[in-house]
Amino acid sequence: MKDRIVSGLIFTVFITSCAANDLTYVSEYSSVVPQKLDSYSWYGNVRLALFKVPEDTVLVRWLLTVSQRGDSDCGNTYITIHIRAGAPPVINPLQTEFPMHTAFDIAYNLTLTLNSNGQNLTFLNLTNPVAGEWFMAAHLPKHDGKIEQKGFSSQCLYLFQSQMFVRKVIDIPILVPGVAVQNGVSSSDRPALFKIYIPNYAVDLSVQLTNCTQWTAGGCPVLLTVGSATLLPGSTKTLNCSWSINCTVELQFLPWQNWVRVTVESINANMPVSFQIKADLTVGCKPHTAGLFGGFFTNFNGNTTNQSAINVNTSFPVDNLTLLDDTTKVKLDNKTTNTLLPTPCLLSQSMFREDLDVVSARFAVITKPNFTISSITPALFSLNLNRIADSGGTLTLDLRLNKTSLTNENSTIVACLNARSPIMTNNGTETCSTAFSQGYSTKLNITSPEATLYIPFPESAWWYLSILLVCPENISECGEVSGTALAAAELRACINDCGTYGECRMLRSYGYLYAACVCKAGWGGWSCTDETTAQSYGRQLLAALLLTLSNLLFIPLIVVAVYRHFIVEASVYTFTMFFSTFYHACDQPGITVMCIMEYDTLQYCDFLGSVSSIWVTILCMARVKDILKYMLFMLGCLIIAMSMQLDRRGLWNMLGPSLFALITMVAAWTYRGVKRRHCYPSSWKRWVFFLIPGLATAIIGLCVYVFAETDDNYYYTHSLWHIMVATSAAFLLPPRDKHRKPWGLSQRFFCRSVMPLPTSR
């Protein structure tokens, strides 16, 4: 109840502080439930939260709450939070190496430290955020490597909750290209807001501020900002008009099919400023259209002769294989400017998408895989990654140059991969920066004819691949240089399926699916390619031999059980030895792996056999009557099997049967001691040479299993656990009953035959 009141007060203050007179502001609120934080060892330990920032949002405030529950002596700790727009954040807390040819932007992050009260409330404010999905990833510091058994782990519990308060405008004025708009700002906390739509094939945007009422010799006392914030450098362009006589922001390579925000803020508080604002938008390289059906079917079939057609209410895409080569630019200001060029300014290649699986798709050129590039005309490919599910995988780009087709061997092919904004002109530069973002680039030449590029967690948007041919000389003096290349693009769950020492796993957070690699055998990194702490083959082989051959210590235990006529117990020990051996042979993290069954089956049988061995050993020590003992054997194993199915690693799976069996044994021993008026067992040799060593061995093995195991020493400590369990059981098994017949059979196999009595006729 207290948390609700605090959230309500914060929300009320938030609404009041953002009021404005000239625009209509509305508010929204969203929250996610608290999530338990884990220490970081791989991306699966991250707690991912997803927020949807609506269109025309001018202010977003996140309330980040971290709280601690449990023991009071948990000590100081810190929580790291990563934030990114459009896709899950790419993080590297362990400072490992990424695979070669991987391009990414490290997400914005902040660190929260818990205070003495075990709680931290932090506000994060962001003005003019980009609309769409925003992701938050939170985790504790690096995992210390200690293997904590369930039920014996630390009672320190850390919870993370994020809440989002949104302030948006429902009547933002729209700038029409070429039309000036009169507006103004009254104070620094009430900016003027505008937006302009960027259509396909837009090249240039110019936003100009004129007729300022406070115009001085220096300029107009306002800040002109174009774009929306993404917490990455260069996501917005800001110009201080106080120091500019000509207050104009000019941008190239714009985000297609998106609204661009324009904000004008007053620098001086309580100083009204009136101004006139105008935006000019230039569209170039528009594709040539052949009509509704013209050329569409020929792209796929090559010929439309003798083909039947069924007309349905379906729209068809236009043919964008042939570009308009006589008009390159059209200004959207009610005027048209024609510029004649001998060749088209852009070669657009039609791409189709084939969905393969979850976060898995393939892109290919419709016409033919090879395409022609030149130093004058860039080639453009469009990749549709506009689904939110696409951001949970890895975008892979493969390029191959036909060396024999390159007319100038000193030329370099630059491939730019950008989200939302394509590179449309070849100006001789090798950078891939657009108006509001920095793209990813790769190069090809005669000496390096192949190139690969990996983009983990790509933004959910249209992506554009621009292939430019850059000459060693000035482009105007280079002449026309051409060549052919082959491009292939795929969306995969993980890079190369995480390699030999990794496993690609699908993760889910609030219905959102994404993929990550979990590494083995000491390997690390985003796709398990960092070998800084990797285990050698010799160490992997040693670990496999220790964990499997240590189970051979059950053989003496089986011999002792058979010698003392405990056949049922010997059968359980044999079952445990067999499945523990092959489970650990299949559970190896490296390449020394051998699985005779499914991994889950081997693990289940290993856990079941281990607990059942403890169960039958303690009951055997109780020396109850055979009918009661075997009834408890059967009933206990069935209950253990059920509990293993419910929670395989639960604490009470082992503790419950052990305590019940110990209570039964103590009750039986107490009954015999009271009845005989003597301590049971009565022989001091039995206590000194068998019971005390067996009990000490069992306690040492249990302490090693619960408190001493880590990721580094697991092979040694768990092997020691196998040895201790088998040794303690051999000591604790009671001696053979002298009154019991061989093999524990008190009756004959066959009943004595009885002759029927003769009957009288």
PyMOL commands that set and color helices and strands:
alter all, ss='L'
color gray80, all
select helices_A, chain A and resi 2-17+43-45+241-243+296-301+388-392+403-405+475-478+495-498+537-563+567-586+599-622+626-646+651-676+684-708+714-732+742-744
alter helices_A, ss='H'
color red, helices_A
select strands_A, chain A and resi 25-31+35-36+39-40+47-53+57-69+78-85+108-113+119-127+132-142+157-169+181-185+192-198+202-210+222-227+236-240+247-252+258-266+273-284+329-331+347-349+351-357+360-365+370-374+379-385+394-401+412-419+440-444+450-456+461-470+482-492+502-509+512-519
alter strands_A, ss='S'
color yellow, strands_A
deselect
rebuild
show_as cartoon
